[in-house]
Amino acid sequence: MFETISYLLAGNDIQCRAHKAISDLNIMNDLADAHPVLCGTIPLAIDVKGSDLDIVMEIYDFERFKRTVKMLYVSLEGFVLEESLVRAVPTMTCNFRFGGFEFELFGQPQPVERQHAYRHMLIEHHLLETNPHVRAEIIRLKEKGIKTEPAFAQVFGLVGDPYDELLALGDKLGV
C-alpha cells in the first residue's frame, strides 16, 4: 500500500496536500534510485499540527546523495544536510520546507523495508486497522507532545524501549 503515494489522494485534506507537495517537488521521481517511501504519521492519518513528511530511502553512496540533494533542494527554506549514526547505522538526513510542509529525507545503506521507520509504520498501520478505537487516543497523546512510538507503547502497554518493543510486537504479530 505504501510503495507509492497515490493512496494519499483518497485520504484526508492533509494527505491530499502532502501528495500535492511531494508531486510538485517531484521527489519520488528525482530520487527513484533510492527507493523513496513516505513514512510516518501523515500516511497513517495520525498526524498533528507540525507533523513532517518523512521520506525514507536506501542510500549506499552518501557522497552522490549529498551532491544530488544539494543540486535539487539547497535553495529551499531550512535546507540542512547531515550525516550521523542512528542506532549504529550510518545515516544521511536532509531537511527543508516546501509546499507548506517540513520534509525529512532519511537514508541508510539498507533496503527501506528493513529500516525501523518503515517497519514501525507497518506495525502501527496494522495496530490501527485491527484496533480502530485507539486512533483518537494516539492522536491525543501526540497532541500532548508524546512521540509516535512511545504513544503506541503507552496505548498497548508495551514496557521498555518503545521503539524496540514495537518491533518485537510486530514480529510476534507477523507484521
PyMOL commands that set and color helices and strands:
alter all, ss='L'
color gray80, all
select helices_A, chain A and resi 6-10+13-25+27-30+32-34+41-44+62-73+112-114+116-130+132-143+148-155+162-173
alter helices_A, ss='H'
color red, helices_A
select strands_A, chain A and resi 37-39+53-58+80-86+89-98+101-108
alter strands_A, ss='S'
color yellow, strands_A
deselect
rebuild
show_as cartoon
